[in-house]
């Protein structure tokens, strides 16, 4: 994926009708460019709409916000990695802070989801980040390193697997608070060093995104910081006009 990588996580917004209106507005206004990658993570119900809208647009990818680690079975309400790929997804989010802290997703479950995505030839974006209590206790670095190592622990062939990382401090998700560019850059540097320890120089090819109250006003400054290879955007990505500004930032 070309850097910067700008990813829109719609969360539980934009059903199929709203998704079509969004994509019609965005795709018609976003000029073709080959210097970045844009990923849209709609709800599962809107995936086919997004995938259809970007079919002939290189550099624009559709993703899913979550998968189950099993390929199929009696898991009511879940979707598998092969199903997501078949529906047009190229990327899956794993371990987003809301999955961890609202739905109780564990590092072990994240590891199984990363492995399932890789097996289905879906790229995955593994999210890591600390709560305000963990930050104030000085646990940020050890926590994100643990989440990184455990999240990748069941994925074989990391040298050739396509994946991304996202650092999203939990205290900055939807709060209006944003880690400073310097603070985010420092944690990205820690993650890059840990990746180099795990997979050598291949680590330099892995995009590391920042997520946490990113908006049209701070996107360019964040992208200018060292080691920030892109942005994972939540609320500011739900409206096409705001997302268009962020997608062209930097």
N, C-alpha and C positions, 0 to 999 in steps of 0.2 A: 504494500500500500504506500502511496506517495504521501509525504508529509508536507504540510500538516494534515492530520486526520481530524475532521470536524464531525462529531457524532451527536445526533438529536435523539434523546430518549423521551418519547411522548408520555411515558408512564400510562396511567389509565385515562387517556384523553384521545380525542379524534377517532370516532368510530368510522366505518367505511364511507359514509356520506361526507363527513367532515374531512376525512383523509383525502378523498378525491378532490375536494375543493382546495385543500392545502397544496397537494401535489400539482394540480393544474396551475396554481398561482406561482409556486416555487420554480417548477421546471421551465415555465415560459419566461421567467425573469432571470434565471441563473445562467450566465453565459458559459459555454463550454470552455473548460480550462484543464490543463494537464499538470498543474503544479500542486494538487492536493487531492485528498480522498474525502468524500462526503458519505456518511452512513446515516440512514434513518431507521430508528428502532420504534416501529408502531406497535400497537397492541396486536395480538395474534389475529384477531378478527379483521384487522385492516392490512395485514401483510400482503395479501394478493393485490390489493389496490395500489400499494406503494411499489411492489415489484413490477406491476404492469406499467406504471408511470415512468420508470427509469430503464425500461427494457433496452432502449437504444441510446442510452446516455452513459458512456464510459466515465469512470470516476465516481459514479453514484451507486451506492450499494444499499440493499435492504437487509435489515436484521430482525432478530426476535429478542424480546426482553428476558426470556427464560425458557429453559427446556427441562425435561425429565431425563435422568441418566439411562433409563431403560429404552430399548428400541421400540417396544410395543408392550401391550399388556393391560391388566385391569387397574388402570390409574386414572380414574374419572377426572376430567377437567384438565389433564396434563397434555403436553405435546412433546413428541420425541425429536431428536436431532434429525433423523432421516425425514420425518414429516415436515419439519421446518425447511430443510433444504429443498424438498420436493415442491413446496409452496413458493419458493423464490428467495429464501434467505441465504445470505452469504456469510453472515456473522451472527454470533449470539452473545448477549451479555451474561456473565456469570458472577455471582457474588455481589451484585449491587447492594449498597448499604440498606436499602429498603427490604431486599430479600433476606439479608442477614438479620436485621434488627426488628423488622415488623413480622416476618414470617419464620424467623428462627433458623435460617439456613446456616449450616455449619461448614467449617473448612473441609471436612471429610466429604460432604455433599458437593461442595464446589469442585473438589478434585474429581469426583465421579462425573460431573457435568462437563468439565474440561475434556476429560478422556472421551466421553461420548461424542462431543462436538468434533474432536479431532478424528475419531473413527468415521464419522459421517462426512468428513472433508468440509466441515464448517470451520471458519476461523472463529476464535473466541476472544472476548475481551474480559480478562479477569480483573475485577475491581477489588481494591484494598483501601483501608482507611481506618482512622481511629475516632473514638468518641472524645468529647471534651474532657471527660474524667481521665481517660487514658493519656491524653495529651498533657494535661496538667500534672500527671504523675510521671512524666518523662518516659512513657512507654511507646511512643509513636514508632521509633525506628525498629525496635524489637518486634512490635506487633505486625507492621507491614511486611517485615522479612518473613515472619512465621506464616502469614496469610499467603505470601507469594510462594514459599517453598511447599507448603501443604497443598495449595491449590494446584500446583503443577506436578505433584508427586505421583500421580497415576497416569500421566500422559507420556507414552513412550515417544522416542524420536523427536525430542524438543528441538533438535537442530534443524529439522525440516518442517516442523509443524508451524502453520501460520497462526500467530496469536498476537494480541496487544495487551497492554496493561492500562489500568486507569487508577490514579490515586484520587480518591474522593473522601476528604475528611468528613466524617459523619456530622460534625458540628456545623458544617457549612452547607449541608444539603437542605435547600428550601428555607433557609433561615435568613437569607440576605447577607449573611457573613461570608466572606471569601478569604481564603488563605492568601497572604501576600505572595506576589510573584517569587520573591526570594525564598519564602518558606516552602512553597510548592516545589521550587527548583531544588531545594536542599533534599527533600524526600525523594524526588525523582532521581537525584544523583545516587542516593542510597540504594534505590531499587535497581538502577543500572549496574552498580557495582556488584550487587548480589547476583544479578543475572549473568554477569561476566564470570563470576565464580562458578555458576552452574553450567553455562553453555559456551563459554569462551567468547570469541569475537562476534559470534552470531548475535550476541546480546545487543550490539550496536544497531542492528537492523530492526529491533523490536520497538514500535512506537509506544511511548508512555504518555498518556493523556492526563490532563487535570480536569476534575469535575467538582463543582461546589459553588452554587449561586453564580455561575457564569452568565453574563448578559452582553448585550450589544455594546455597552459602555466600557467593559473591562476586558473583552476578548482579545483585542490587539495587544494590550500590555502583557497579558498572560502568555500569549504566543511568542512574544519577544524574549521571554526569559529562557535562560539556559536549561536544557534537558526537557523542556515542555514541548512535546511533539504534536500536540493537538488538544482538543477540548471535548469533554463529554457534557452535554448541555441538557438540562431538564426543562423547567418551566418556560425559559426564554425560547425554547425550540417549538413550542406548541402552536404559535402563530407564524404564518408564512412570512410576514414582513420582517419580524424580528429575526427569524432564522436566516433569512436571506442576507441580512447585514452580517450576522456572525459567520455564515458560511464563506463570506468573502473577506473576512478580517485578516490582518497580517500582511 
